[in-house]
Amino acid sequence: MIKYILIVAFFLTHSGSFAQENPYVYQTLSKKNFYFLHAIENNSEVKEVLIQDKSLSKLLGEQKKQIAASFHNQENILDSLIAPYLISKVDSKKICDHLNRIYNKSPRFKNFIENNIRNSGAYVLYDKLEAKELIENIWKLNAEGINHILNVYGMGKKPQYATIDSVSYDVKSDYYKGAIAMWSDHIASEVKEKDLWFNPSLNFALSLLYLNHRDEAARYEPLEETENKKTVENIKNIDFKAFPYASILILGNGPENYKDRLSALGKLNIKLGVKEYLKAKAPLIVVSGGHAHPFRAEYCEAIEMKKELINEYHIPENSIIIEPHARHTTTNLRNASRLYLKYGFPVKKIHLVVTNNMHSQYVKSENFKNRCLQELGYLPAKIMNRINDTTIEFQPLKNSLQQNPIEPLDP
């Protein structure tokens, strides 16, 4: 009897804190890719307002029927399983209309949009828009992000950078089709009678990232409590006025095999960055690079760069910030800028970006600016003077906060 009481007491005490229906990584992936939907899920009052809306509930009910019907279509099982989770343009337009209607009649939802979503930074490119356009742009971006994951990590369609970002399985195999069928059945069984209209599609999208082992965006988070904790605590003690620059951003260069932790050029970039650091150009070093190369890389560039700085150059750990998610040069600058804004760096102080001379030439070029505009929709930083062959001055820009769920491995 005493043993039974202790077991019950344990679950009453601990289940609310630790036990949950979905893997913890879903929370981080959702927050970083779909902040709007994540914020709704985590605001009980707003969530209830939206659950009670009959028009949104009707859309959810229709989707549940489509999912159930998909298990009976044996002609093209993969497409038929994924299709009910895709958000059509027609439904997306209806959802925009419903959300705007709710905004106009619900003070609670209106307050949520204006004081949470608009001020979050996640949609900074839209924050000057009127409410109707703001909601439409945000929902459209979230819907496109969900559809992108379903297409790439469900159906196996090629992403922009197919060599490093593709699905992890042979989508034509019976194993994969069977796995998707069982995951779909499981997710459908978890849909509640009263649920948010986006739950089935969002949960399936997050599950596809999870089952494909493409959770790179969630790894090492929250950085300020793990790898960057000592440096974040040290920032408040730094007199930035004593240095000409706020930081030295060293760009990674991923290896092309599964044995090497750092590539030849990756090691050169580190040496070049240390050279600037030893001249007291800046008080901190930022190393940037994720699990990008080769495909599903075991090693993270930034983690390995930090180890190299500590072990080979004896740089203090509290002088190093890692940015372990960037997969391209565009996001090296973007993600570093996000950390500068988050960690309280002096807003107007200039930083240095260091890399090998060929890469540095590219960062300074118009081609790089055009690529940023094409892939991100904005410039993540103001590229300034190239003070030598391997070092460029840059100014972080607030636009970098904008989420991009079309690149879910590094949104």
Secondary structure, DSSP 8 states (H G I E B T S, - for coil): -HHHHHHHHHHHHHHHHH--SS-THHHHHHHHH-HHHHHHHT-HHHHHHHHT-HHHHHHHHHHHHHHHHHTT--SSHHHHHHGGGS--HHHHHHHHHHHHHHHHH-HHHHHHIIIIITTSSTTGGGTTS-HHHHHHHHHHHHHHHHHHHHHHHTS----TTHHHHS-SS-TTSHHHHHHHHHHHHHHHHH--SS--TTHHHHHHHHHHHHHTT--GGGTT-SGGGTTTHHHHHHHTT--GGGSSSS-EEEE----SSSS-SS-HHHHHHHHHHHHHHHTTS-S-EEEE--S-SSTT-SS-HHHHHHHHHHHHH---GGGEEEE----SHHHHHHHHHHHHHHHT--TT--EEEE--HHHHHHHTSHHHHHHHHHHTSS-SEEEEEEEETTEEEEEE-GGGG---TTSTT--
